[in-house]
């Protein structure tokens, strides 16, 4: 189990001398594969949630109200969608089955949707092997 200091260290490392806006998606090593996923989630939220605010990018980050860890950014006609679908162990199958439709709804009908012709590409960001239950 990583310590809180390790979460803090990683967040500081990704911020120090970095001028490039940075977003973080949820991964199994800092959440669901831990001995105590609830504690890992608290630290993830404390150190990594809304990480881009450390950089104050000129463009807006949109977040899903029901799952604020899911985000979307539109930059120069490219939509970047970050979703909470980590690989690894499913520590609570019932919560996972709730999260999957929420993620799908965010991708399909999120406020980041733009009229055809204004988006030239879309990139979905998640952690490895997201569809294992």
Backbone as ProteinMPNN parsed JSONL, in Angstrom:
{"seq_chain_A": "XXXXXXXXXXXXXXXXXXXXXXXXXXXXXXXXXXXXXXXXXXXXXXXXXXXXXXXXXXXXXXXXXXXXXXXXXXXXXXXXXXXXXXXXXXXXXXXXXXXXXXXXXXXXXXXXXXXXXXXXXXXXXXXXXXXXX", "coords_chain_A": {"N_chain_A": [[0.849, -1.187, 0.0], [0.715, 2.098, -0.999], [1.974, 5.075, 0.57], [0.538, 8.086, 1.982], [2.387, 10.093, 1.66], [3.68, 9.302, -0.669], [1.742, 9.72, -2.659], [1.577, 12.484, -2.448], [4.227, 13.199, -3.107], [4.358, 12.302, -5.79], [2.428, 13.964, -6.999], [3.645, 16.455, -6.558], [5.994, 16.068, -8.045], [4.973, 15.893, -10.637], [4.18, 18.45, -10.964], [6.261, 20.288, -10.388], [8.416, 22.455, -12.069], [6.988, 22.045, -14.38], [5.27, 23.215, -17.082], [3.278, 22.457, -18.693], [-0.102, 21.935, -19.048], [-1.688, 19.416, -17.133], [-3.568, 16.465, -16.828], [-5.035, 13.869, -14.866], [-5.957, 10.493, -15.056], [-7.911, 8.005, -13.37], [-6.263, 5.228, -11.939], [-5.391, 1.722, -11.445], [-3.244, 1.185, -9.69], [-3.152, 3.178, -7.79], [-5.595, 3.055, -6.635], [-7.978, 0.869, -6.964], [-6.564, -1.586, -6.807], [-5.374, -1.616, -4.382], [-4.708, -2.561, -0.941], [-6.395, -1.208, 0.749], [-8.748, 0.182, -0.772], [-10.554, 2.293, -0.329], [-9.131, 4.191, 1.177], [-7.089, 4.744, -0.638], [-8.627, 5.914, -2.654], [-9.469, 8.278, -1.356], [-6.993, 9.608, -1.074], [-6.335, 9.805, -3.787], [-8.3, 11.581, -4.663], [-7.591, 13.8, -3.105], [-4.966, 14.507, -3.981], [-4.806, 14.212, -6.817], [-7.208, 14.754, -8.17], [-8.835, 17.073, -10.295], [-6.41, 18.009, -11.266], [-5.357, 19.626, -13.253], [-5.91, 22.216, -12.476], [-3.747, 23.176, -11.136], [-2.224, 24.29, -13.078], [-3.703, 26.136, -14.413], [-4.975, 26.232, -17.131], [-5.784, 27.848, -20.259], [-8.024, 26.922, -21.537], [-11.245, 25.417, -21.003], [-12.024, 22.906, -18.602], [-14.332, 20.394, -18.588], [-16.498, 18.667, -16.388], [-18.02, 15.621, -15.361], [-20.98, 15.786, -13.587], [-21.987, 13.708, -11.837], [-19.782, 12.057, -11.637], [-17.095, 13.461, -10.98], [-14.426, 12.906, -11.507], [-14.3, 12.176, -14.112], [-13.547, 13.763, -17.107], [-13.515, 16.33, -19.662], [-11.896, 17.977, -22.313], [-11.658, 20.402, -24.764], [-9.636, 21.198, -27.384], [-8.363, 23.045, -29.932], [-10.102, 21.816, -31.805], [-9.964, 19.15, -31.081], [-11.254, 16.691, -29.017], [-10.647, 15.686, -25.79], [-11.238, 13.089, -23.662], [-11.4, 12.064, -20.438], [-11.771, 9.192, -18.482], [-13.091, 7.259, -15.738], [-12.113, 4.304, -15.629], [-10.397, 2.02, -14.577], [-7.908, -0.589, -14.925], [-7.092, -3.769, -13.499], [-8.065, -5.115, -10.297], [-11.474, -5.764, -9.463], [-12.909, -4.377, -6.907], [-15.404, -3.891, -5.9], [-18.041, -5.043, -7.267], [-20.713, -4.248, -7.664], [-20.639, -1.445, -7.518], [-18.965, -0.982, -9.669], [-20.595, -1.795, -11.786], [-22.456, 0.231, -11.739], [-20.897, 2.43, -12.321], [-19.981, 1.959, -14.997], [-22.244, 2.452, -16.867], [-22.541, 5.171, -16.288], [-20.13, 6.257, -17.159], [-20.36, 5.646, -19.883], [-22.559, 7.254, -20.53], [-21.428, 9.767, -20.14], [-19.524, 9.864, -22.191], [-21.184, 9.617, -24.44], [-23.161, 11.68, -24.281], [-22.158, 13.92, -23.072], [-21.429, 17.346, -22.025], [-19.33, 18.15, -23.572], [-19.79, 17.459, -26.137], [-19.861, 18.409, -29.496], [-21.119, 20.233, -32.364], [-21.229, 18.398, -35.446], [-18.467, 18.671, -37.586], [-17.156, 20.642, -36.198], [-15.446, 19.337, -34.617], [-12.493, 17.624, -35.041], [-11.189, 15.401, -34.189], [-11.238, 12.848, -31.636], [-10.178, 11.812, -28.436], [-10.065, 9.254, -26.174], [-9.306, 8.728, -22.832], [-8.117, 6.423, -20.554], [-7.246, 4.064, -17.978], [-5.254, 1.012, -18.193], [-6.71, -1.973, -19.657], [-9.655, -1.625, -19.279], [-12.187, -2.901, -19.38], [-12.705, -5.206, -17.853], [-14.533, -7.287, -15.81]], "CA_chain_A": [[0.0, 0.0, 0.0], [1.502, 3.336, -0.982], [1.687, 5.995, 1.675], [0.06, 9.4, 1.556], [3.566, 10.845, 1.229], [3.979, 8.942, -2.06], [0.784, 10.458, -3.485], [1.997, 13.885, -2.394], [5.482, 13.285, -3.853], [4.054, 12.176, -7.215], [1.752, 15.192, -7.423], [4.672, 17.506, -6.602], [6.908, 15.772, -9.154], [4.282, 16.205, -11.889], [3.922, 19.885, -10.985], [7.509, 21.058, -10.331], [9.054, 22.803, -13.35], [6.134, 21.617, -15.471], [4.401, 24.287, -17.543], [2.293, 21.846, -19.576], [-1.287, 21.49, -18.299], [-1.674, 17.968, -16.949], [-4.759, 15.844, -16.259], [-4.735, 12.508, -14.422], [-7.085, 9.565, -15.003], [-7.84, 7.05, -12.264], [-5.592, 3.977, -12.265], [-5.516, 0.658, -10.448], [-2.157, 1.169, -8.697], [-3.401, 4.142, -6.714], [-6.964, 2.944, -6.128], [-8.712, -0.374, -6.759], [-5.712, -2.74, -6.511], [-4.764, -1.434, -3.067], [-5.27, -3.288, 0.2], [-7.466, -0.35, 1.263], [-9.139, 1.046, -1.876], [-11.234, 3.501, 0.155], [-8.095, 5.162, 1.532], [-6.456, 5.136, -1.889], [-9.519, 6.852, -3.336], [-9.391, 9.572, -0.641], [-5.732, 10.248, -1.444], [-6.42, 10.154, -5.198], [-9.085, 12.811, -4.74], [-6.854, 14.894, -2.467], [-3.744, 14.888, -4.692], [-4.848, 14.119, -8.273], [-8.455, 15.274, -8.743], [-8.736, 18.442, -10.836], [-4.974, 18.283, -11.273], [-5.064, 20.698, -14.208], [-6.053, 23.524, -11.829], [-2.401, 23.624, -10.732], [-1.608, 24.932, -14.242], [-4.634, 27.16, -14.883], [-4.974, 26.317, -18.587], [-6.687, 28.844, -20.84], [-9.235, 26.267, -22.003], [-12.108, 24.921, -19.928], [-12.186, 21.481, -18.337], [-15.696, 20.054, -18.202], [-16.525, 17.482, -15.534], [-19.317, 14.976, -15.214], [-21.445, 16.064, -12.218], [-22.111, 12.502, -11.018], [-18.435, 11.487, -11.533], [-16.21, 14.576, -11.333], [-13.121, 12.446, -11.973], [-14.409, 12.123, -15.566], [-13.375, 15.12, -17.609], [-13.382, 16.541, -21.1], [-11.243, 19.218, -22.706], [-11.637, 20.587, -26.211], [-8.507, 22.066, -27.736], [-8.088, 23.1, -31.37], [-10.928, 20.857, -32.525], [-9.77, 17.786, -30.583], [-11.899, 16.445, -27.726], [-9.956, 14.728, -24.918], [-12.199, 12.643, -22.655], [-10.806, 11.205, -19.41], [-12.821, 8.422, -17.82], [-12.746, 6.401, -14.611], [-12.208, 2.883, -15.964], [-9.074, 1.429, -14.392], [-7.748, -2.032, -15.01], [-6.859, -4.359, -12.184], [-9.062, -5.855, -9.524], [-12.78, -5.148, -9.203], [-13.086, -4.569, -5.466], [-16.827, -3.775, -5.592], [-18.698, -5.262, -8.567], [-21.963, -3.479, -7.78], [-20.271, -0.062, -7.839], [-18.409, -1.0, -11.014], [-21.713, -1.882, -12.721], [-23.082, 1.555, -11.757], [-19.943, 3.348, -12.958], [-19.889, 1.748, -16.443], [-23.237, 3.243, -17.608], [-22.27, 6.595, -16.085], [-19.034, 6.588, -18.067], [-20.917, 5.618, -21.236], [-23.399, 8.453, -20.68], [-20.52, 10.912, -20.255], [-18.935, 9.844, -23.533], [-22.218, 9.774, -25.467], [-24.006, 12.878, -24.226], [-21.551, 14.933, -22.213], [-21.47, 18.718, -22.534], [-18.216, 18.342, -24.497], [-20.236, 17.136, -27.494], [-19.881, 19.58, -30.368], [-21.742, 19.946, -33.661], [-20.379, 17.767, -36.45], [-17.727, 19.647, -38.362], [-16.326, 21.485, -35.333], [-14.494, 18.434, -33.966], [-11.763, 16.864, -36.061], [-10.711, 14.153, -33.587], [-11.575, 12.612, -30.232], [-9.253, 10.919, -27.753], [-10.574, 8.771, -24.885], [-8.187, 8.392, -21.949], [-8.415, 5.616, -19.369], [-6.144, 3.209, -17.584], [-5.171, -0.244, -18.935], [-7.69, -3.058, -19.572], [-10.765, -1.1, -18.497], [-13.468, -3.572, -19.482], [-12.727, -6.499, -17.147], [-15.421, -7.334, -14.621]], "C_chain_A": [[0.885, 1.237, 0.0], [1.092, 4.204, 0.204], [1.133, 7.297, 1.113], [1.222, 10.248, 1.043], [3.911, 10.537, -0.231], [3.005, 9.615, -3.035], [1.219, 11.919, -3.584], [3.262, 14.086, -3.241], [5.219, 13.233, -5.357], [3.379, 13.438, -7.743], [2.755, 16.343, -7.528], [5.615, 17.312, -7.785], [6.266, 16.154, -10.491], [3.999, 17.7, -12.04], [5.212, 20.699, -11.09], [8.112, 21.23, -11.724], [8.243, 22.355, -14.567], [5.217, 22.778, -15.845], [3.312, 23.766, -18.474], [1.088, 21.423, -18.743], [-1.387, 19.968, -18.297], [-2.971, 17.517, -16.279], [-4.377, 14.416, -15.874], [-6.021, 11.683, -14.43], [-6.835, 8.566, -13.873], [-7.185, 5.757, -12.741], [-5.665, 2.976, -11.125], [-4.442, 0.715, -9.363], [-2.372, 2.157, -7.557], [-4.83, 4.067, -6.194], [-7.41, 1.502, -5.937], [-7.854, -1.609, -6.525], [-5.066, -2.655, -5.123], [-5.437, -2.303, -2.001], [-6.457, -2.528, 0.783], [-7.878, 0.627, 0.159], [-9.822, 2.343, -1.422], [-10.217, 4.578, 0.524], [-7.372, 5.656, 0.283], [-7.303, 6.141, -2.645], [-9.488, 8.227, -2.661], [-8.115, 10.311, -1.032], [-5.725, 10.631, -2.915], [-7.176, 11.476, -5.344], [-8.312, 14.008, -4.18], [-5.705, 15.397, -3.344], [-3.868, 14.945, -6.214], [-6.114, 14.682, -8.913], [-8.265, 16.729, -9.165], [-7.289, 18.92, -10.9], [-4.609, 19.463, -12.173], [-5.178, 22.088, -13.585], [-4.712, 24.057, -11.325], [-1.738, 24.444, -11.843], [-2.457, 26.062, -14.815], [-4.617, 27.298, -16.404], [-6.015, 27.322, -19.086], [-8.002, 28.213, -21.301], [-9.947, 25.601, -20.828], [-12.076, 23.396, -19.837], [-13.62, 21.274, -17.889], [-15.655, 18.756, -17.407], [-17.937, 16.931, -15.45], [-19.801, 15.197, -13.78], [-21.511, 14.828, -11.312], [-20.758, 11.828, -10.77], [-17.44, 12.565, -11.902], [-14.795, 14.166, -11.73], [-13.11, 12.255, -13.499], [-14.36, 13.547, -16.094], [-13.344, 15.143, -19.125], [-12.769, 17.91, -21.322], [-11.289, 19.266, -24.234], [-10.547, 21.598, -26.518], [-8.236, 21.939, -29.229], [-8.826, 22.015, -32.148], [-10.755, 19.414, -32.112], [-10.401, 17.691, -29.192], [-11.097, 15.377, -26.994], [-10.922, 14.374, -23.796], [-11.487, 11.689, -21.703], [-11.899, 10.515, -18.627], [-12.262, 7.513, -16.729], [-13.06, 4.955, -14.97], [-10.832, 2.254, -15.818], [-9.082, -0.068, -14.656], [-7.627, -2.588, -13.603], [-8.081, -5.017, -11.591], [-10.361, -5.054, -9.395], [-13.079, -5.407, -7.73], [-14.542, -4.443, -5.035], [-17.601, -3.844, -6.905], [-19.963, -4.435, -8.724], [-21.668, -2.016, -8.118], [-19.703, 0.038, -9.249], [-19.546, -0.999, -12.046], [-22.525, -0.588, -12.768], [-22.196, 2.521, -12.54], [-19.91, 3.19, -14.478], [-20.949, 2.521, -17.229], [-23.036, 4.754, -17.44], [-21.16, 7.066, -17.022], [-19.548, 6.634, -19.503], [-21.766, 6.857, -21.504], [-22.537, 9.695, -20.863], [-19.925, 10.987, -21.657], [-19.99, 10.177, -24.594], [-22.914, 11.127, -25.456], [-23.434, 13.987, -23.356], [-21.595, 16.316, -22.835], [-20.33, 19.032, -23.505], [-18.602, 18.026, -25.939], [-20.358, 18.427, -28.299], [-20.596, 19.232, -31.665], [-20.733, 19.316, -34.623], [-19.699, 18.852, -37.271], [-16.863, 20.556, -37.509], [-15.294, 20.658, -34.578], [-13.819, 17.614, -35.046], [-11.212, 15.557, -35.521], [-11.186, 14.068, -32.142], [-10.593, 11.592, -29.676], [-9.873, 10.542, -26.413], [-9.39, 8.274, -24.07], [-8.697, 7.594, -20.763], [-7.198, 4.775, -19.064], [-6.263, 1.86, -18.279], [-6.317, -1.219, -18.637], [-8.956, -2.643, -18.81], [-12.032, -1.937, -18.496], [-13.488, -4.973, -18.877], [-13.619, -6.378, -15.933], [-15.299, -8.705, -13.993]], "O_chain_A": [[1.713, 1.41, 0.895], [0.0, 4.066, 0.754], [1.246, 7.572, -0.082], [1.061, 11.028, 0.105], [4.383, 11.416, -0.952], [3.408, 10.034, -4.121], [1.227, 12.507, -4.665], [3.347, 15.046, -4.007], [5.783, 14.022, -6.116], [3.725, 13.923, -8.821], [2.714, 17.116, -8.485], [5.991, 18.278, -8.449], [6.941, 16.68, -11.376], [3.623, 18.159, -13.118], [5.251, 21.698, -11.808], [8.29, 20.259, -12.46], [8.778, 22.296, -15.674], [4.466, 23.268, -15.002], [2.51, 24.546, -18.988], [1.238, 20.626, -17.817], [-1.196, 19.319, -19.325], [-3.414, 18.107, -15.294], [-3.493, 13.822, -16.49], [-7.043, 12.104, -13.888], [-5.694, 8.322, -13.48], [-7.508, 5.25, -13.815], [-5.963, 3.334, -9.986], [-4.705, 0.33, -8.224], [-1.821, 1.978, -6.471], [-5.244, 4.914, -5.402], [-7.238, 0.954, -4.848], [-8.389, -2.62, -6.07], [-4.294, -3.536, -4.743], [-6.585, -2.719, -2.152], [-7.416, -3.138, 1.257], [-7.418, 1.769, 0.142], [-9.676, 3.377, -2.073], [-10.42, 5.753, 0.216], [-7.077, 6.844, 0.159], [-6.783, 7.102, -3.21], [-9.483, 9.245, -3.354], [-8.152, 11.513, -1.294], [-5.171, 11.671, -3.274], [-6.739, 12.376, -6.062], [-8.38, 15.106, -4.733], [-5.494, 16.607, -3.436], [-3.101, 15.665, -6.853], [-6.093, 15.051, -10.087], [-7.614, 17.51, -8.47], [-6.988, 20.082, -10.625], [-3.669, 20.206, -11.888], [-4.603, 23.043, -14.107], [-4.563, 25.26, -11.111], [-0.803, 25.202, -11.585], [-1.97, 26.857, -15.618], [-4.281, 28.364, -16.92], [-7.001, 27.6, -18.404], [-9.0, 28.92, -21.44], [-9.339, 25.271, -19.81], [-12.098, 22.694, -20.848], [-14.077, 21.897, -16.931], [-14.874, 17.854, -17.714], [-18.917, 17.676, -15.467], [-19.096, 14.829, -12.84], [-21.13, 14.9, -10.143], [-20.606, 11.101, -9.788], [-16.972, 12.591, -13.04], [-14.037, 14.993, -12.238], [-12.042, 12.182, -14.108], [-15.05, 14.43, -15.586], [-13.17, 14.115, -19.78], [-13.078, 18.872, -20.619], [-10.991, 18.277, -24.905], [-10.535, 22.706, -25.983], [-7.918, 20.858, -29.725], [-8.258, 21.376, -33.034], [-11.343, 18.528, -32.731], [-10.118, 18.501, -28.309], [-10.891, 14.284, -27.521], [-11.375, 15.253, -23.063], [-11.023, 10.627, -22.117], [-12.841, 11.155, -18.16], [-11.118, 7.063, -16.794], [-14.136, 4.446, -14.656], [-10.166, 1.982, -16.817], [-10.125, -0.721, -14.614], [-8.019, -1.939, -12.633], [-9.005, -5.42, -12.298], [-10.343, -3.833, -9.24], [-13.455, -6.515, -7.35], [-14.89, -4.841, -3.923], [-17.793, -2.829, -7.574], [-20.254, -3.965, -9.824], [-22.379, -1.414, -8.924], [-19.931, 1.027, -9.946], [-19.475, -0.294, -13.052], [-23.218, -0.341, -13.754], [-22.69, 3.331, -13.325], [-19.821, 4.191, -15.189], [-20.591, 3.202, -18.19], [-23.33, 5.524, -18.354], [-21.246, 8.147, -17.605], [-19.215, 7.55, -20.256], [-21.696, 7.44, -22.586], [-22.875, 10.577, -21.652], [-19.837, 12.069, -22.239], [-19.719, 10.927, -25.531], [-23.226, 11.668, -26.517], [-24.159, 14.895, -22.95], [-21.779, 16.446, -24.045], [-20.357, 20.059, -24.183], [-17.831, 18.294, -26.861], [-20.904, 19.418, -27.815], [-20.674, 18.059, -32.03], [-19.549, 19.653, -34.616], [-20.328, 19.856, -37.607], [-15.933, 21.181, -38.019], [-14.375, 21.208, -33.97], [-14.485, 16.983, -35.868], [-10.808, 14.69, -36.296], [-11.494, 15.079, -31.512], [-10.223, 10.634, -30.353], [-10.175, 11.418, -25.603], [-8.573, 7.494, -24.558], [-9.6, 8.033, -20.051], [-6.226, 4.78, -19.82], [-7.29, 1.589, -18.902], [-6.824, -1.279, -17.517], [-9.288, -3.255, -17.795], [-12.9, -1.694, -17.658], [-14.223, -5.837, -19.353], [-13.467, -5.461, -15.126], [-15.949, -8.982, -12.985]]}, "name": "protein", "num_of_chains": 1, "seq": "XXXXXXXXXXXXXXXXXXXXXXXXXXXXXXXXXXXXXXXXXXXXXXXXXXXXXXXXXXXXXXXXXXXXXXXXXXXXXXXXXXXXXXXXXXXXXXXXXXXXXXXXXXXXXXXXXXXXXXXXXXXXXXXXXXXXX"}
